[in-house]
Amino acid sequence: MPVLKFDKRLKSILTKLNVLPENVVGEALAKAEGSDKTLTQILLEEKLLAEETVLTALSAESHFPPVNVFKIRSDETLAALLPENLASYYGVIPVSKVGNIITLAVSNPFDILQLDDIQIVTGCSIRPVLSTDVSIRKAIPDVYNRGQQMVKDLLDNMGDTDVEVKEAPKDQSDDINSLTSESTQAPVVKLVNLIVLQGLQYKASDIHIEPMEKQVRVRYRVDGTMHESMTPPKKMHNALVSRIKIIAGLDIAEKRKPQDGKFQIKIDNRQVDFRVSILPITQGEKVVLRILNSSNLTLNLDSLGFEEKCLGDIRNALAQPYGMMLVTGPTGSGKSTTLYSCLREVLTPEENIVTVEDPVEYQLEGVNQVQVSVKRGLTFAAALRSILRQDPDTILIGEIRDQETIEIAVKAALTGHLVFSTLHTNNAPSTITRMVDMGVDPFLVASSTCCIAAQRLGKKLCSECKKPLDFLPPPEHLISLGYKEDEIKDLVLYKPVGCPRCDNKGYKGRFAILETMPLNDDLRRLIIKGGSALDIKAEAMKQGMVSLRRAGLMNVKRGRTSLEEVLKSTVGD
């Protein structure tokens, strides 16, 4: 549909909906016809209408929704399907692609021939959304070059920051001047500082820097979910990685092997530690920074949100004169926070507490912390053997990884020491069989272990915008999930909505879902007999164990989280 024909259609729409008097729209159309401008341009330039009003009228007539084209993020796949020159020719912007359907921002939703042309070019079905020709023409260069422009703007606006980087000692003796010169230039240094600062600002747990084919993707893990932040140009990738390697004390000449390191920054009179992992992938080296921000560390068991029974089970274990308490769960489930909180609970001047960790995540005043170093021969097992000669009362082992470590830990628990550690298992009962599989005699497992906890992290619903569900699932479905019949009568389930406080995510913050299994005589006898994980779980449930699913459902009942979130992070009993 030619521009003039669309302008006449727009005139009739505005007149029909009484948006403007017919004579006013007619005069604007005459001006458009006498120039190289469109009717929309004339209406906006002469401030006869706001752009939102034009879009509202078009949306009412075409039944297509409007979109803000200035918030569209660049996508290499879409750019390949519809290059910038074709987008400019047609006056459209690709918004997203799901399956074989492209959402396309158009200013003229009535031009069927143009939509057919684009469908042939892309080989995809078209779902139109609305914008004005003015906004589309202005946004096309920015959308197709948003990654580079965003980084440029951020760097320009960043200025000098008060980030002080404490570089790790360098271990390489090669001449690296040629490799480091590019990575120490001001734009790269500022970009790394910016990425780090944004991670702290977003309260992220991890920063991912991922090389793609034509750009670098920077993503942050916030409350367990990944969010894309910026896309620097691919040409900055090598310098970016080299800069991080330099401050982490890694070998910048080595690009084919994984590397691990750490560095520390000082900002606003506080120190923040970063753990660095570099992994070679097909497009280059991927970098993941784990943020170890001690200011976010809660060292109080009462504030972690555990169920009352679970909290009691942990405190009973901490009160034991000796024995082993294990916290299990996947990476990033909050195990370290729980263990540090347990240490804080037993920390007194009368206690000699020693930890062996890889790495030492948080510095605790009054605790002797040992950093594992495989290069120097200081493994978990070697460190533990030495620690036992240091007259410890309580020992924390960052992670039990092999048979030698678990055997020493069990012996320590049996010889008068309180031992804390972590294992990677799905739930508390399966930890017993995992220990037996690692070569520990069932009798020693039963004798040394006093409590096992399994942990997950759930997302908290935003207290400002959460809303009750309009309809509850059928009672039989709720009962099958784990609710009791009497709990369903007054049950209110909430759903995420989204507001400025939670960045329109519907969730703000996380909390711990905990399952505890204290060992008593009945469970110990079952373990010694060689009972399976299912047998152990059945006995523990009979004795009142609160499972992960049950703990999650109780938090749903309290309105702390959504049913969907609990079902996603736990399995049924």
HELIX and SHEET records of a PDB file:
HELIX    1   1 VAL A    3  LYS A   16  1                                  14    
HELIX    2   2 GLU A   22  GLU A   33  1                                  12    
HELIX    3   3 LEU A   39  GLU A   45  1                                   7    
HELIX    4   4 GLU A   51  SER A   62  1                                  12    
HELIX    5   5 VAL A   69  LYS A   71  5                                   3    
HELIX    6   6 GLU A   76  LEU A   81  1                                   6    
HELIX    7   7 GLU A   84  TYR A   90  1                                   7    
HELIX    8   8 ILE A  112  THR A  122  1                                  11    
HELIX    9   9 ASP A  133  TYR A  144  1                                  12    
HELIX   10  10 ARG A  146  MET A  158  1                                  13    
HELIX   11  11 ASN A  177  SER A  183  1                                   7    
HELIX   12  12 ALA A  186  GLN A  201  1                                  16    
HELIX   13  13 LYS A  234  MET A  236  5                                   3    
HELIX   14  14 HIS A  237  ILE A  247  1                                  11    
HELIX   15  15 SER A  294  ASN A  296  5                                   3    
HELIX   16  16 LEU A  301  LEU A  304  5                                   4    
HELIX   17  17 GLU A  308  LEU A  318  1                                  11    
HELIX   18  18 LYS A  335  VAL A  346  1                                  12    
HELIX   19  19 PHE A  380  ILE A  387  1                                   8    
HELIX   20  20 GLN A  403  LEU A  414  1                                  12    
HELIX   21  21 ALA A  428  ASP A  437  1                                  10    
HELIX   22  22 PRO A  442  SER A  448  1                                   7    
HELIX   23  23 PRO A  475  LEU A  481  1                                   7    
HELIX   24  24 GLU A  485  ILE A  488  1                                   4    
HELIX   25  25 PRO A  500  CYS A  502  5                                   3    
HELIX   26  26 ASP A  521  ILE A  528  1                                   8    
HELIX   27  27 ALA A  533  LYS A  542  1                                  10    
HELIX   28  28 LEU A  548  LYS A  557  1                                  10    
HELIX   29  29 LEU A  563  SER A  569  1                                   7    
SHEET    1   A 3 ILE A  93  VAL A  98  0                                        
SHEET    2   A 3 ILE A 101  VAL A 106 -1                                        
SHEET    3   A 3 SER A 125  LEU A 130  1                                        
SHEET    1   B 7 GLU A 164  LYS A 166  0                                        
SHEET    2   B 7 GLN A 259  ILE A 267 -1                                        
SHEET    3   B 7 ARG A 270  ILE A 281 -1                                        
SHEET    4   B 7 GLY A 284  LEU A 292 -1                                        
SHEET    5   B 7 ASP A 206  PRO A 211 -1                                        
SHEET    6   B 7 VAL A 216  VAL A 222 -1                                        
SHEET    7   B 7 THR A 225  MET A 230 -1                                        
SHEET    1   C 7 ASN A 368  GLN A 371  0                                        
SHEET    2   C 7 ILE A 353  GLU A 357  1                                        
SHEET    3   C 7 THR A 394  ILE A 397  1                                        
SHEET    4   C 7 LEU A 418  LEU A 423  1                                        
SHEET    5   C 7 GLY A 323  THR A 328  1                                        
SHEET    6   C 7 THR A 449  LEU A 461  1                                        
SHEET    7   C 7 TYR A 507  PRO A 518 -1                                        
SHEET    1   D 2 LYS A 467  PRO A 468  0                                        
SHEET    2   D 2 TYR A 494  LYS A 495 -1                                        
END                                                                             
